[in-house]
């Protein structure tokens, strides 16, 4: 009998243990309006029992429990403060938690960026770099688009060009660091980092794992930065320490031998949270779809913030970036046949480099920032950056088309050149300014007075070994002169007599990419003179607001000095400019504003700052600073809006950019260059980003830019499109996470990019070989799996879904930048 009682008791307890009961409730905002899509997660104390759900259209939620006990319930929604509820469910009955209110999370803007961003969506609603101080994007009378770390992570955009391609009117012009922004191709090879200018070529693009966001500030920005491209500026903002502990590690593998690992740790170092830290590290080992091209890198970036009180803050950080790969100059194609090029005459994988080539760069950056408020109205900021950058290059590259003894082009042979180059750069940036805020009634006034200085030095010791062109009978190297064939060494190949090249030709029909005996080349030794470029800027800025009107007024005085052959036979050139900005914003409603702005840009020609088609001939010969500097202007009107409680942001802009004093002519015939060039780009653009629903995040853009040559040394080029400038661009990326119980934790991503046809960059002004690249549309897709309350996310991403053959851009027909064929990436990230 006792045994039967025990069995019955056991069965009863079993029924109790596995019995279910429901927990219901409703989530509303502060005004009692229901919130759809709020996330409800629960976890039983001291167990691994956990789960979650989201609210319905009317704000209600319900979930089932099978065990009694004490639970922690967390309610979260984008733009709202999280709430945590401790609840004991000790009886097997249904529970109603009633109405739970979420309050808007108003993110307080810092006066400077010393702590990280807590938002976790595709929106960044403020910028420091555009005005030197924190300002809401909707109050800024200028278009600025931010690509957040969340968008970068969802798209597995591990390098900078992948990050910025969702921005309107932004396209890459080839395989490395030049961007066409609003129809104007950037001539500057450095990048902006936390609003300060770096100096390096970035042929191996920066890893994005340490970036909080990438800002594209449209139009000239010389009122804010020292020298800036007229189309726009790409500014990388690094991750800063957070006041809460967060840790993340990630691993990625995929096509083209890709292996990546990342780590990101942050949090307070003391109980009072006055000392914060962040540590980012990344490792990449990757080949390419391009022949004999690698891109390996190690990045380490620690940072610390000290915030002893609300009036004082200090941030220091360092970036160590060691990259080893190949400088990919692009795909060469057959020479023009009957005046026409065939893009498919060679495969997109073709590269003329050798397996023995290499490109090694080592970069170290140190940054420090001090901010102090003397009073409630008076503040002070100082920022310093030092960068060192070393380059070690060995490369084979196309030097032109091969010819026979009569000077006739041999379309299937590429003439090569070989270079070994070393450079050593040191860059210093210093910026300091005072701010003074006044507020009386409905009138606010923010005054800023500042000074900044930059110093770029290419140090003594730079130089290269080079073999190029054809060998003369006396052992020299020269362009071939068909009128004097006896001055050149000759050879016969397959019955064709031709001059002997300094570097053996590359056969486009029978390519060879193995190691090459460069010791047999007749290498000429050339030095690259040291260069020093300095700038000093004094500026005043005033942002004042009266009712619904606000105005932003800037005036900057800038002086540049360029010293060619520094510490040698010095040549010194100076330039000065006064650069204005005037902007007006009108608040139509609390969520929508309109604006108009006029600003100017100023950029001296210097081979210590920019390397463009016009400056190549100056690389070691002299300084282009003797010519009038590039001058630009922007007129822009637009509208900005925030919708759905700030979850969705939209920007519409209509613009006209003019750039003049462009160097024209043969870049190696320095005496015949002129500055008669002028370009103009007019168009409009629209960017939208944010949450449509809590489980649907997107970014979309469209851009139109009619960019043409207004003045040129060659009359027939007037009215022609600017090289590298597509008229139409469109982008989309969206992520949708399923809320269906059976698909909980699964999400999908989909993206598309369209780029209109455009000429190669060096064409037509700088190169008589006209080549029009076709338009393209490329689609990407991703699948996400994120089990509830595990901190783990798996991402499978397919790039170029339909295996489209396309070209990102190109400098000229022998240096085309093909896009990657279909490829796959698999990522695992663990946040804890």
Order of alpha helices (4+ residues) and beta strands (2+ residues): alpha-beta-beta-beta-beta-beta-beta-beta-beta-beta-beta-alpha-alpha-beta-beta-beta-beta-beta-beta-beta-beta-beta-beta-beta-beta-beta-beta-beta-beta-beta-beta-beta-beta-beta-beta-beta-beta-beta-beta-beta-beta-beta-beta-beta-beta-beta-beta-beta-beta-beta-beta-beta-beta
